[in-house]
Amino acid sequence: MTDISLCHPRRSAIGRFGGTLASVPPGDFATPIFKAVLDEPWDLDPAAIEEGFMGGASLQERAQP
């Protein structure tokens, strides 16, 4: 089978470093993002997806109070 990569940028909620969202588990941010990508009109069976990856960036030295 051919490997396929989809790059579909999405954003999650943002907040201050160590702020009110600090205790929210990463999966609570990831789930709606993956669902939004799967809701796109791809000609793709979600059951065929073997792996999913997410990335992020943090400028902690700027975000810290």
N, C-alpha and C positions, 0 to 999 in steps of 0.2 A: 504494500500500500504506500502511496505517496504521502510524505509528511506535509502538512499544511499549517501555516501560521497566520493567525488573524491579529491584526493590531487595530484595536478600536478604543481610542482614548475615552475614558470616563472619569468623573471626579466624585469623590466622596465628600462628606461633610468636612469642614476645616475648622480649626479653632486654635487657641493659644497653646503653646507647649506646656504640658502639665495642667491644662485647664479642665473644664467640665467634661470634655470628651476623653480624657486620659484613661478613665476606667472602662471605657467601652471596648469589648473584645474585637480584635481585627476582623473576625468572621462576620460580625454585625455590620461592618462597613462593606466587606467583600460580597456578601450575598446579594444585595440589591444591584450592585454593579454587574456581577455575572448575569443576573436575571435580565437586566437591561440590554446587555449584549446579545443574549439568546432571544430576546423579543424582536430583534432586528429581522428584516425579511431575508435571512440567509436561506439558501437551499441546503440546509444542514440538519441532520438528525442529531439532537443533543445527546442521544445514547452513544453516538460514535466518538464523542469527545473522551479522550483518555486522560489528559492532564490540562490543568489551567494554571497560569502563572500571573502574578501581579507584581508590580514594582511601585516604588514610591521614593520620594526624596524628602529630606528634612534638613533644614538649615538651622540646626539647634543653636548654634552660636548666635544667631540673630533672633531666634524665637524665645530664648530664655530671658526672664525679667532681670 
